[in-house]
């Protein structure tokens, strides 16, 4: 089971790298990770920065599940 989980994470990293590489090609219409993060960070509902709160929550969840031991 552990090997399957590690394989899944490695496959995700390879897929992420391939999409990022495709996004950085000349004339590509695929947004880079930085562009996606900038778009999410600008999202607001009224005066509440929902995008920033969501991104903070994502990083909190990621750290809680993978770094807290």
One Martini backbone bead per residue (centre of mass of N, CA, C, O) as a GRO file, in nm:
protein
   69
    1UNK     BB    1   0.058   0.063  -0.020
    2UNK     BB    2   0.299   0.254  -0.001
    3UNK     BB    3   0.392   0.222  -0.295
    4UNK     BB    4   0.135   0.338  -0.420
    5UNK     BB    5   0.155   0.619  -0.295
    6UNK     BB    6   0.433   0.694  -0.407
    7UNK     BB    7   0.355   0.653  -0.705
    8UNK     BB    8   0.134   0.872  -0.708
    9UNK     BB    9   0.319   1.112  -0.635
   10UNK     BB   10   0.515   1.080  -0.873
   11UNK     BB   11   0.303   1.108  -1.096
   12UNK     BB   12   0.215   1.394  -1.012
   13UNK     BB   13   0.491   1.531  -1.053
   14UNK     BB   14   0.520   1.463  -1.353
   15UNK     BB   15   0.260   1.601  -1.447
   16UNK     BB   16   0.327   1.880  -1.342
   17UNK     BB   17   0.588   1.918  -1.505
   18UNK     BB   18   0.454   1.887  -1.786
   19UNK     BB   19   0.258   2.126  -1.763
   20UNK     BB   20   0.469   2.345  -1.702
   21UNK     BB   21   0.629   2.306  -1.959
   22UNK     BB   22   0.391   2.365  -2.154
   23UNK     BB   23   0.339   2.658  -2.039
   24UNK     BB   24   0.648   2.766  -2.123
   25UNK     BB   25   0.596   2.776  -2.399
   26UNK     BB   26   0.575   2.915  -2.692
   27UNK     BB   27   0.238   3.017  -2.717
   28UNK     BB   28   0.098   2.926  -2.470
   29UNK     BB   29  -0.236   2.875  -2.305
   30UNK     BB   30  -0.112   2.771  -2.052
   31UNK     BB   31  -0.097   2.813  -1.728
   32UNK     BB   32   0.089   2.882  -1.479
   33UNK     BB   33   0.126   2.856  -1.148
   34UNK     BB   34   0.157   3.161  -1.097
   35UNK     BB   35  -0.102   3.247  -1.250
   36UNK     BB   36  -0.301   3.084  -1.081
   37UNK     BB   37  -0.232   3.208  -0.805
   38UNK     BB   38  -0.295   3.502  -0.882
   39UNK     BB   39  -0.593   3.453  -0.948
   40UNK     BB   40  -0.678   3.341  -0.670
   41UNK     BB   41  -0.578   3.587  -0.494
   42UNK     BB   42  -0.793   3.797  -0.634
   43UNK     BB   43  -1.030   3.659  -0.509
   44UNK     BB   44  -1.354   3.807  -0.432
   45UNK     BB   45  -1.614   3.864  -0.176
   46UNK     BB   46  -1.630   4.161  -0.179
   47UNK     BB   47  -1.402   4.201   0.101
   48UNK     BB   48  -1.335   3.896   0.079
   49UNK     BB   49  -1.039   3.692   0.058
   50UNK     BB   50  -1.097   3.390  -0.060
   51UNK     BB   51  -0.837   3.304  -0.205
   52UNK     BB   52  -0.641   3.340   0.034
   53UNK     BB   53  -0.788   3.153   0.229
   54UNK     BB   54  -0.776   2.899   0.049
   55UNK     BB   55  -0.466   2.887   0.021
   56UNK     BB   56  -0.407   2.870   0.320
   57UNK     BB   57  -0.573   2.610   0.368
   58UNK     BB   58  -0.408   2.431   0.180
   59UNK     BB   59  -0.133   2.462   0.325
   60UNK     BB   60  -0.233   2.358   0.594
   61UNK     BB   61  -0.322   2.078   0.500
   62UNK     BB   62  -0.053   1.988   0.384
   63UNK     BB   63   0.112   2.016   0.648
   64UNK     BB   64  -0.064   1.835   0.829
   65UNK     BB   65  -0.033   1.566   0.644
   66UNK     BB   66   0.305   1.582   0.574
   67UNK     BB   67   0.463   1.738   0.837
   68UNK     BB   68   0.305   1.610   1.079
   69UNK     BB   69   0.498   1.407   1.339
   0.00000   0.00000   0.00000
